[in-house]
């Protein structure tokens, strides 16, 4: 039972990691835009 749960968690983590590779570039752009907005508010 523990082994099947561990394998299920490993498969889920692996799938999430593979899917995240495609979205990390978009996430990076969003974080960069957020940082720019914070800088603009700080300079005002």
Secondary structure, DSSP 4 states (H G I P E B T S, - for coil): -HHHHHHHHHHHHHHHHHHHHHHHHHHHHHHHHHHHHHHHHHH-
